[in-house]
């Protein structure tokens, strides 16, 4: 498995996300994901499946030292009284003493970023996470987080796919020394159906979905994949044996759309960069 190294963190470039997966789906698919080669698993407090992921990994006999576990603090827990306690609850559900990466899930607008970062730093200092990061922050918020944090911000996890390549944010993250983690890489099912991506994939004997994942990884991003179908796991992991050429990358760049953003919940999302 290819990795991304940033601020001392070695992160598998392809992760398995459990967003919108039921406990039963998580417990059915995670053992198959391990068998397919996944070691990076991404969950969140708000997904309400941390406990299912913890049970699945334990039941499968996964060695903790082989795993890279990410979870996210939900905005309702950003207050001084709730933050650390919520992280303790996440660790208990995941059946671990610490996670590898802890993220702020959304910037929201109830608690200043300075206070969010202060609390994130505190739980890292207490040994509850190895590394810290943010999610769904715009460029200004990401820069503020990096400037205010006593420890490195290793990543900003954002929606990123061929219709929303986030060039400005990617450039800003790179300049600041942070990695970008891409979620919604399949654009809610649009990527596998895309004729351009299907045509590119045919050159390599790959699917459009594999092209989409390869496009993310080839740019140096960390890509989160997801499937509730164990039969598709091998397809998702077979993206390291081909390289998109310049013509492919140019064709994918042309898929960018002004209305490409799919995830922007009111009250949680920031003012996005143009």
C-alpha positions in Angstrom: 0.0 0.0 0.0 1.4 3.4 -1.0 1.6 5.9 1.9 1.7 9.7 2.4 4.2 11.0 4.9 3.5 14.3 6.5 4.9 15.7 9.8 6.0 12.3 10.9 2.7 10.6 10.1 2.8 7.7 7.6 -0.7 7.4 6.3 -1.9 4.7 3.9 -2.9 6.6 0.7 -6.1 4.7 0.4 -8.4 4.6 3.3 -11.8 2.9 3.9 -14.5 5.2 5.1 -17.6 4.1 6.9 -19.8 7.2 6.4 -23.5 6.3 6.1 -22.9 2.6 6.9 -25.0 0.7 9.3 -23.5 -1.3 12.1 -24.4 -4.5 10.3 -22.7 -3.3 7.1 -19.6 -2.2 9.0 -19.3 -5.6 10.7 -19.8 -7.5 7.5 -17.5 -5.4 5.2 -14.6 -4.5 7.5 -13.2 -8.1 7.7 -13.3 -8.2 3.9 -11.6 -4.8 3.7 -8.8 -6.1 5.9 -8.5 -9.1 3.6 -8.3 -6.8 0.6 -5.4 -4.9 2.1 -7.0 -1.9 3.8 -5.3 -0.8 7.0 -6.5 2.8 7.1 -10.1 3.2 8.5 -12.0 6.5 8.8 -15.0 7.1 11.0 -16.5 9.9 13.1 -18.6 10.5 16.2 -21.6 11.6 14.1 -21.5 8.5 12.0 -22.6 6.5 15.1 -20.6 3.5 14.0 -17.4 3.8 15.9 -18.4 0.9 18.1 -19.2 -1.3 15.2 -15.8 -0.5 13.6 -14.1 -1.3 16.9 -16.0 -4.6 17.2 -15.3 -5.5 13.6 -11.5 -4.9 13.8 -11.3 -6.7 17.1 -13.3 -9.7 15.8 -11.1 -9.9 12.7 -8.0 -10.1 14.9 -6.4 -7.0 13.3 -3.2 -6.0 15.1 -3.4 -2.4 16.4 0.1 -1.6 15.2 -0.9 -2.4 11.6 -3.9 0.0 11.6 -4.3 3.7 11.0 -7.5 4.8 12.7 -9.1 8.2 12.1 -12.1 9.7 13.9 -13.6 13.1 14.1 -15.0 15.3 16.9 -18.5 16.4 16.2 -19.4 20.2 16.5 -21.7 19.7 19.4 -18.7 18.5 21.4 -16.5 21.5 20.8 -17.3 23.1 24.1 -14.8 23.1 27.0 -16.8 20.6 29.0 -17.5 18.1 26.2 -14.5 17.9 24.0 -12.1 15.6 26.0 -15.0 13.5 27.3 -16.3 12.9 23.8 -12.8 11.7 22.7 -12.7 9.3 25.6 -16.0 7.9 24.5 -14.7 7.5 20.9 -11.7 5.6 22.2 -13.9 3.3 24.3 -16.2 2.6 21.3 -13.2 1.9 19.0 -11.6 -0.3 21.7 -8.2 1.6 21.6 -6.1 3.7 23.9 -5.5 6.3 21.2 -6.4 7.0 17.6 -3.8 7.7 14.9 -5.6 10.9 13.7 -8.2 13.0 15.3 -10.0 15.7 13.2 -12.3 18.6 13.8 -15.3 17.5 11.7 -16.7 20.9 10.5 -15.7 24.4 11.4 -19.4 25.4 12.2 -19.8 28.8 13.8 -20.6 28.3 17.5 -17.0 27.9 18.9 -14.1 30.0 17.6 -11.4 28.0 15.7 -8.8 29.2 18.3 -10.7 27.3 21.0 -11.3 24.3 18.8 -7.6 24.0 18.2 -6.7 24.6 21.8 -8.9 21.6 22.8 -7.6 19.5 20.0 -4.0 20.2 21.1 -5.0 19.3 24.7 -6.3 15.8 23.9 -3.2 15.1 21.7 -0.9 16.2 24.6 -2.9 13.8 26.8 -2.0 11.0 24.5 -5.4 10.3 23.1 -4.3 10.8 19.5 -1.0 10.5 17.7 -1.7 13.2 15.1 -4.3 15.9 14.6 -6.0 17.6 11.6 -9.1 19.4 10.4 -11.9 18.7 8.0 -14.1 20.9 5.8 -12.1 24.1 6.5 -11.6 26.8 3.8 -8.2 28.2 3.2 -8.4 31.0 5.8 -9.6 28.6 8.5 -7.0 26.0 7.6 -4.2 28.7 7.8 -5.6 29.9 11.1 -5.7 26.4 12.5 -2.1 25.7 11.4 -0.9 29.0 12.8 -2.6 28.5 16.2 -1.8 24.9 16.7 1.1 23.9 19.0 1.3 20.6 17.0 1.4 20.1 13.2 -2.0 20.0 11.4 -1.3 17.0 9.2 -4.4 17.1 6.9 -7.5 18.9 5.9 -10.2 16.4 4.9 -12.4 17.8 2.2 -14.8 16.9 -0.6 -12.6 16.4 -3.6 -13.4 14.6 -6.9 -13.0 15.4 -10.7 -15.9 17.8 -10.6 -14.4 19.7 -7.6 -10.6 19.4 -7.7 -10.1 22.2 -5.1 -6.9 23.5 -6.8 -6.7 26.7 -4.6 -7.1 24.8 -1.3 -4.7 22.0 -2.5 -2.1 24.6 -3.3 -2.6 26.3 0.1 -2.3 23.1 1.9 0.8 22.1 0.1 2.4 25.5 0.8 1.6 25.0 4.5 3.0 21.5 4.6 -0.4 19.8 5.2 -1.8 16.8 3.2 -5.2 16.8 1.7 -7.6 13.9 2.4 -10.3 13.5 -0.2 -13.8 12.3 0.7 -16.8 11.9 -1.7 -14.2 10.9 -4.3 -16.9 9.1 -6.3 -19.1 12.2 -6.3 -22.1 10.3 -5.0 -22.0 7.8 -7.8 -21.3 10.2 -10.7 -17.6 9.1 -11.2 -18.4 5.5 -12.0 -20.9 6.6 -14.6 -18.8 9.2 -16.2 -18.1 8.4 -19.9 -14.8 10.3 -20.0 -13.5 8.3 -17.0 -14.9 5.1 -18.4 -13.0 5.8 -21.7 -9.8 6.5 -19.9 -10.2 3.3 -17.8 -10.7 1.2 -20.9 -7.1 2.0 -21.9 -5.8 0.4 -18.8 -8.4 -2.3 -18.2 -9.7 -0.4 -15.3 -13.1 0.9 -14.2 -14.0 4.6 -14.0 -14.1 4.3 -10.3 -10.5 3.0 -10.3 -9.5 5.9 -12.5 -11.1 8.4 -10.0 -9.2 6.9 -7.1 -5.9 6.8 -9.1 -6.4 10.4 -10.1 -6.6 11.4 -6.4 -3.7 9.2 -5.3 -1.5 10.3 -8.2 -1.8 13.9 -7.1 -0.4 12.9 -3.7 -3.8 13.1 -1.9 -5.1 10.6 0.7 -8.2 9.0 -0.8 -11.1 7.6 1.1 -13.1 4.9 -0.6 -16.3 3.2 0.5 -18.4 0.3 -0.4 -20.9 -1.9 1.4 -20.3 -4.6 -1.1 -17.4 -6.9 -0.2 -17.1 -7.9 -3.9 -16.0 -4.4 -4.8 -13.2 -4.1 -2.3 -10.5 -5.7 -4.5 -11.4 -3.3 -7.3 -10.9 -0.3 -4.9 -7.5 -1.5 -3.9 -6.2 -2.3 -7.4 -5.2 1.3 -8.2 -1.5 1.2 -7.7 -0.5 -0.7 -10.8 -1.1 1.9 -13.5 -0.3 5.6 -14.1 -2.5 8.2 -15.7 -0.7 10.0 -18.5 -0.7 13.8 -19.2 -3.6 13.5 -21.7 -5.6 11.5 -19.1 -5.0 14.2 -16.4 -5.9 17.0 -18.9 -9.2 15.2 -19.8 -10.0 14.8 -16.1 -9.2 18.4 -15.4 -11.8 19.4 -18.0 -14.5 17.7 -15.9 -14.4 20.5 -13.3 -17.8 22.1 -12.8 -18.8 25.4 -11.2 -21.6 23.5 -9.4 -19.4 20.5 -8.6 -19.7 20.8 -4.8 -22.2 18.3 -3.3 -21.7 18.7 0.4 -22.4 22.1 2.1 -24.7 21.8 5.1 -26.1 25.0 6.5 -24.7 26.0 9.9 -21.7 23.7 9.5 -20.0 24.7 6.2 -17.8 27.7 5.9 -17.9 30.3 3.1 -16.1 28.2 0.5 -13.2 29.5 -1.6 -14.0 30.4 -5.2 
